[in-house]
Amino acid sequence: MCKDQYLKHLQREIKDLPEFEQKEILADISEIFDMGGAEGKSDEQIAGNLGNPKTLARTLKADIFINNAQEQKTWRSFFKAFGLLLGMGMFNFMFMLTPFLFASVTVLSLMAIGLMLMTGSFFLLVKVPIVTAVFNGCIVLGAGMAVFMAGFDLSKLIFRIFLRYFKWNVSVVRRETIESENVV
């Protein structure tokens, strides 16, 4: 595959990135082709060393989305990176979706229990002396707030853990690509 074909394939794969990111990536890859040509390598050799444009685009997009998720710390950027990594293969699908679903259910359960305890604290005012009802209501309200905050803090911790896992996963995919190129 010649330089122009490689760049066209790569551009097609990264079209959903911001334009400045696309230009930067294409300029970097073009520079790699130019440097390789100066060293006497053919375009086919350089394209072979870079690997499949689709795989390269996925790893570059994963890097960008993971960095955005770390900088912005929004759930939207997190789910963009998560979705992209799920699409990188069956291994990622199995080993990312299962822990993610488990963590999500755990966090949502904690938050739901916390909300139910906070709401339920107002229903403790039935058929008991008022002092006891207020005391029990305050205890249950406090426990509900504590459980809800534990769920919230756990969600932030899980967010950070998954971002680290995403980075590790991209580095593993890169190493596999590099190793498979060296074998051929």
VOBA-1610 file (N, C-alpha, C; in pm, whole numbers, padded with zeros to 5 digits, always signed):
BEGIN
Met+00086-00117+00000Met+00000+00000+00000Met+00090+00123+00000Cys+00063+00217-00089Cys+00146+00336-00097Cys+00100+00439+00008Lys+00179+00542+00019Lys+00156+00645+00121Lys+00016+00707+00108Asp-00021+00745-00016Asp-00151+00811-00036Asp-00268+00720+00001Gln-00260+00593-00038Gln-00366+00498-00003Gln-00376+00480+00148Tyr-00261+00468+00212Tyr-00258+00449+00357Tyr-00322+00569+00427Leu-00283+00689+00383Leu-00337+00810+00446Leu-00487+00824+00421Lys-00534+00784+00302Lys-00678+00790+00274Lys-00755+00692+00363His-00702+00571+00376His-00766+00472+00465His-00769+00524+00609Leu-00657+00578+00653Leu-00648+00629+00790Leu-00744+00745+00810Gln-00750+00835+00711Gln-00839+00951+00723Gln-00985+00906+00732Arg-01021+00803+00657Arg-01157+00751+00662Arg-01189+00694+00801Glu-01090+00635+00865Glu-01112+00573+00996Glu-01117+00676+01110Ile-01053+00792+01091Ile-01048+00891+01200Ile-01139+01011+01173Lys-01234+00995+01080Lys-01320+01108+01042Lys-01406+01160+01157Asp-01429+01079+01261Asp-01513+01125+01372Asp-01435+01203+01478Leu-01304+01218+01458Leu-01223+01299+01550Leu-01233+01445+01509Pro-01201+01537+01601Pro-01197+01679+01564Pro-01097+01703+01450Glu-01124+01804+01369Glu-01043+01827+01249Glu-00896+01852+01282Phe-00868+01927+01389Phe-00728+01954+01422Phe-00655+01826+01462Glu-00725+01733+01527Glu-00665+01604+01562Glu-00636+01523+01435Gln-00731+01525+01341Gln-00712+01453+01215Gln-00590+01505+01141Lys-00580+01638+01131Lys-00467+01698+01059Lys-00335+01662+01126Glu-00332+01666+01258Glu-00210+01635+01332Glu-00169+01489+01311Ile-00265+01398+01318Ile-00235+01256+01299Ile-00185+01230+01157Leu-00255+01286+01058Leu-00215+01264+00919Leu-00078+01325+00891Ala-00050+01440+00950Ala+00083+01501+00932Ala+00191+01414+00995Asp+00164+01358+01113Asp+00262+01270+01178Asp+00289+01146+01095Ile+00184+01084+01044Ile+00201+00962+00964Ile+00270+00994+00832Ser+00237+01108+00772Ser+00304+01150+00649Ser+00453+01171+00675Glu+00484+01229+00789Glu+00624+01250+00827Glu+00697+01117+00845Ile+00628+01019+00901Ile+00688+00885+00916Ile+00721+00826+00779Phe+00629+00843+00684Phe+00655+00794+00548Phe+00774+00868+00486Asp+00780+01000+00506Asp+00891+01079+00450Asp+01024+01037+00511Met+01027+01019+00644Met+01151+00978+00710Met+01194+00838+00665Gly+01098+00748+00651Gly+01129+00613+00603Gly+01180+00615+00461Gly+01122+00700+00377Gly+01169+00714+00239Gly+01310+00767+00233Ala+01342+00860+00324Ala+01478+00915+00329Ala+01578+00808+00372Glu+01533+00709+00448Glu+01620+00600+00492Glu+01628+00489+00387Gly+01556+00505+00276Gly+01563+00407+00169Gly+01457+00299+00176Lys+01358+00313+00263Lys+01252+00213+00273Lys+01142+00246+00173Ser+01075+00143+00125Ser+00963+00163+00032Ser+00837+00195+00113Asp+00738+00252+00042Asp+00611+00284+00108Asp+00544+00158+00164Glu+00558+00046+00092Glu+00499-00080+00137Glu+00561-00127+00269Gln+00693-00112+00281Gln+00760-00151+00405Gln+00713-00063+00521Ile+00705+00065+00496Ile+00664+00159+00601Ile+00519+00131+00643Ala+00432+00110+00543Ala+00292+00079+00573Ala+00282-00052+00650Gly+00365-00148+00613Gly+00367-00276+00686Gly+00410-00258+00830Asn+00510-00171+00852Asn+00557-00145+00988Asn+00452-00072+01071Leu+00377+00017+01006Leu+00272+00090+01079Leu+00153+00000+01110Gly+00132-00101+01029Gly+00021-00193+01052Gly-00103-00148+00978Asn-00210-00217+01004Asn-00338-00190+00942Asn-00386-00050+00982Pro-00427+00034+00885Pro-00474+00169+00919Pro-00593+00167+01015Lys-00677+00065+01004Lys-00794+00056+01092Lys-00750+00033+01237Thr-00654-00056+01257Thr-00604-00084+01393Thr-00532+00038+01448Leu-00451+00102+01364Leu-00381+00223+01407Leu-00481+00331+01447Ala-00585+00348+01366Ala-00687+00450+01396Ala-00756+00420+01528Arg-00789+00294+01553Arg-00856+00259+01679Arg-00768+00290+01799Thr-00641+00256+01791Thr-00554+00282+01906Thr-00533+00432+01924Leu-00521+00507+01815Leu-00505+00652+01827Leu-00631+00715+01886Lys-00749+00670+01838Lys-00874+00724+01892Lys-00890+00686+02039Ala-00851+00565+02073Ala-00860+00522+02213Ala-00773+00611+02300Asp-00651+00639+02255Asp-00563+00729+02330Asp-00628+00866+02351Ile-00683+00920+02244Ile-00744+01053+02251Ile-00865+01051+02344Phe-00952+00951+02331Phe-01071+00944+02415Phe-01036+00921+02562Ile-00934+00840+02588Ile-00893+00815+02726Ile-00835+00943+02786Asn-00752+01014+02711Asn-00698+01140+02761Asn-00809+01241+02786Asn-00908+01247+02697Asn-01022+01336+02719Asn-01098+01298+02846Ala-01117+01168+02867Ala-01189+01123+02987Ala-01112+01159+03113Gln-00979+01151+03108Gln-00900+01186+03225Gln-00901+01336+03251Glu-00897+01415+03144Glu-00894+01560+03160Glu-01031+01615+03198Gln-01135+01572+03128Gln-01268+01629+03149Gln-01342+01563+03265Lys-01313+01438+03292Lys-01378+01360+03398Lys-01530+01368+03390Thr-01581+01346+03268Thr-01726+01340+03248Thr-01764+01198+03209Trp-01888+01163+03239Trp-01934+01029+03205Trp-01944+01013+03054Arg-01973+01120+02984Arg-01982+01112+02837Arg-01848+01072+02777Ser-01741+01137+02819Ser-01609+01103+02766Ser-01568+00962+02810Phe-01608+00924+02931Phe-01579+00789+02979Phe-01647+00685+02891Phe-01774+00705+02860Phe-01847+00608+02779Phe-01800+00605+02634Lys-01748+00718+02584Lys-01688+00717+02450Lys-01567+00624+02447Ala-01480+00639+02546Ala-01361+00553+02553Ala-01402+00408+02576Phe-01499+00387+02662Phe-01546+00251+02693Phe-01602+00184+02567Gly-01685+00255+02494Gly-01744+00200+02372Gly-01639+00168+02266Leu-01542+00256+02252Leu-01437+00231+02154Leu-01355+00108+02191Leu-01322+00095+02318Leu-01243-00021+02360Leu-01323-00150+02352Leu-01453-00143+02375Leu-01536-00263+02359Leu-01534-00310+02214Gly-01528-00216+02123Gly-01526-00250+01982Gly-01393-00302+01932Met-01291-00300+02014Met-01158-00342+01968Met-01140-00494+01967Gly-01236-00568+02012Gly-01223-00713+02003Gly-01307-00786+02106Met-01319-00916+02086Met-01399-00999+02176Met-01337-01005+02315Phe-01204-01006+02323Phe-01138-01008+02453Phe-01182-00888+02535Asn-01177-00771+02475Asn-01218-00650+02545Asn-01364-00656+02584Phe-01446-00709+02496Phe-01588-00716+02524Phe-01614-00797+02649Met-01552-00914+02659Met-01576-01004+02772Met-01513-00950+02901Phe-01390-00901+02892Phe-01318-00863+03012Phe-01341-00718+03053Met-01418-00644+02977Met-01451-00508+03019Met-01598-00496+03055Leu-01682-00562+02979Leu-01825-00546+03002Leu-01869-00609+03134Thr-01818-00727+03165Thr-01858-00797+03287Thr-01823-00717+03413Pro-01696-00675+03431Pro-01666-00595+03551Pro-01740-00461+03552Phe-01759-00403+03433Phe-01829-00275+03427Phe-01974-00291+03472Leu-02040-00394+03425Leu-02179-00417+03466Leu-02188-00446+03615Phe-02096-00527+03666Phe-02094-00556+03810Phe-02074-00428+03891Ala-01978-00347+03850Ala-01950-00222+03922Ala-02069-00127+03913Ser-02130-00118+03795Ser-02245-00029+03777Ser-02362-00070+03865Val-02390-00199+03868Val-02501-00249+03951Val-02473-00223+04098Thr-02349-00244+04140Thr-02312-00220+04280Thr-02331-00073+04318Val-02280+00016+04235Val-02290+00160+04264Val-02435+00204+04263Leu-02509+00164+04161Leu-02650+00205+04153Leu-02731+00148+04269Ser-02699+00027+04312Ser-02769-00033+04427Ser-02740+00046+04554Leu-02614+00080+04576Leu-02581+00160+04695Leu-02654+00293+04694Met-02655+00359+04580Met-02722+00488+04572Met-02873+00473+04591Ala-02931+00369+04534Ala-03076+00347+04550Ala-03110+00316+04695Ile-03028+00233+04760Ile-03051+00201+04901Ile-03040+00327+04986Gly-02941+00409+04955Gly-02925+00536+05028Gly-03047+00625+05012Leu-03096+00637+04890Leu-03215+00719+04866Leu-03338+00662+04937Met-03351+00529+04936Met-03466+00468+05004Met-03457+00490+05155Leu-03338+00479+05211Leu-03323+00504+05354Leu-03356+00649+05388Met-03309+00742+05306Met-03337+00883+05332Met-03487+00910+05323Thr-03552+00853+05222Thr-03696+00872+05207Thr-03772+00800+05318Gly-03728+00680+05349Gly-03795+00599+05451Gly-03785+00659+05591Ser-03685+00742+05613Ser-03670+00801+05747Ser-03790+00887+05785Phe-03862+00939+05688Phe-03978+01023+05717Phe-04102+00940+05751Phe-04098+00811+05724Phe-04212+00725+05752Phe-04200+00655+05888Leu-04096+00689+05962Leu-04078+00629+06094Leu-04156+00704+06203Leu-04236+00798+06163Leu-04309+00881+06258Leu-04443+00820+06298Val-04464+00693+06272Val-04595+00630+06294Val-04594+00547+06422Lys-04694+00567+06509Lys-04723+00485+06627Lys-04607+00472+06725Val-04525+00570+06736Val-04420+00572+06839Val-04416+00712+06898Pro-04363+00724+07019Pro-04352+00859+07075Pro-04269+00949+06982Ile-04301+01076+06979Ile-04240+01171+06886Ile-04089+01179+06902Val-04040+01177+07026Val-03895+01186+07048Val-03824+01065+06987Thr-03879+00947+07008Thr-03821+00825+06951Thr-03828+00829+06799Ala-03940+00876+06746Ala-03957+00882+06600Ala-03856+00977+06536Val-03837+01094+06597Val-03740+01191+06543Val-03599+01135+06553Phe-03566+01075+06667Phe-03433+01017+06687Phe-03406+00906+06583Asn-03500+00813+06570Asn-03484+00704+06473Asn-03481+00758+06329Gly-03564+00857+06303Gly-03565+00917+06169Gly-03431+00981+06134Cys-03372+01052+06231Cys-03241+01115+06208Cys-03132+01010+06185Ile-03137+00902+06261Ile-03037+00795+06243Ile-03051+00733+06104Val-03172+00701+06064Val-03193+00638+05933Val-03159+00737+05821Leu-03193+00865+05838Leu-03158+00966+05739Leu-03006+00976+05725Gly-02936+00980+05837Gly-02789+00985+05834Gly-02729+00861+05769Ala-02784+00745+05803Ala-02735+00621+05742Ala-02760+00622+05591Gly-02875+00671+05551Gly-02906+00679+05408Gly-02811+00773+05334Met-02782+00888+05397Met-02688+00982+05336Met-02549+00921+05326Ala-02508+00848+05429Ala-02376+00784+05428Ala-02367+00677+05319Val-02470+00597+05306Val-02470+00491+05203Val-02471+00554+05063Phe-02550+00660+05045Phe-02554+00728+04915Phe-02418+00786+04880Met-02354+00852+04976Met-02221+00911+04952Met-02117+00803+04927Ala-02130+00689+04994Ala-02038+00577+04969Ala-02052+00530+04824Gly-02174+00523+04775Gly-02197+00486+04635Gly-02139+00588+04539Phe-02154+00715+04573Phe-02099+00822+04489Phe-01947+00816+04486Asp-01885+00801+04603Asp-01739+00791+04609Asp-01688+00666+04539Leu-01761+00557+04552Leu-01724+00434+04483Leu-01731+00453+04331Ser-01828+00529+04284Ser-01837+00554+04139Ser-01716+00632+04089Lys-01667+00728+04168Lys-01548+00803+04128Lys-01425+00712+04126Leu-01415+00624+04224Leu-01303+00530+04229Leu-01307+00435+04109Ile-01423+00384+04078Ile-01438+00293+03964Ile-01405+00365+03834Phe-01443+00490+03822Phe-01411+00572+03705Phe-01259+00575+03685Arg-01185+00604+03792Arg-01038+00610+03783Arg-00978+00474+03751Ile-01029+00369+03812Ile-00977+00234+03788Ile-00999+00194+03642Phe-01117+00220+03591Phe-01144+00183+03452Phe-01059+00264+03355Leu-01033+00391+03385Leu-00946+00469+03296Leu-00805+00410+03293Arg-00755+00368+03409Arg-00624+00301+03411Arg-00628+00172+03330Tyr-00735+00097+03344Tyr-00749-00028+03270Tyr-00756+00000+03120Phe-00825+00107+03080Phe-00832+00143+02938Phe-00693+00170+02884Lys-00614+00248+02959Lys-00477+00279+02914Lys-00394+00152+02902Trp-00403+00065+03000Trp-00328-00060+02996Trp-00371-00143+02875Asn-00501-00147+02851Asn-00555-00226+02742Asn-00504-00176+02607Val-00500-00046+02588Val-00449+00011+02463Val-00301-00023+02447Ser-00226-00016+02555Ser-00083-00050+02545Ser-00065-00197+02509Val-00150-00285+02560Val-00142-00428+02525Val-00174-00448+02377Val-00277-00380+02328Val-00314-00392+02186Val-00199-00342+02099Arg-00137-00234+02139Arg-00023-00182+02063Arg+00091-00282+02060Arg+00124-00341+02175Arg+00232-00439+02180Arg+00201-00559+02093Glu+00076-00606+02096Glu+00039-00720+02012Glu+00055-00685+01865Thr+00018-00562+01826Thr+00032-00520+01688Thr+00179-00516+01648Ile+00262-00460+01735Ile+00405-00450+01706Ile+00467-00589+01698Glu+00432-00677+01792Glu+00488-00812+01792Glu+00444-00891+01670Ser+00319-00877+01627Ser+00273-00950+01509Ser+00341-00899+01383Glu+00375-00770+01379Glu+00446-00715+01264Glu+00589-00768+01259Asn+00652-00786+01374Asn+00789-00835+01378Asn+00798-00982+01340Val+00692-01058+01364Val+00692-01200+01330Val+00690-01219+01179Val+00614-01135+01110Val+00598-01149+00964Val+00722-01111+00891
//
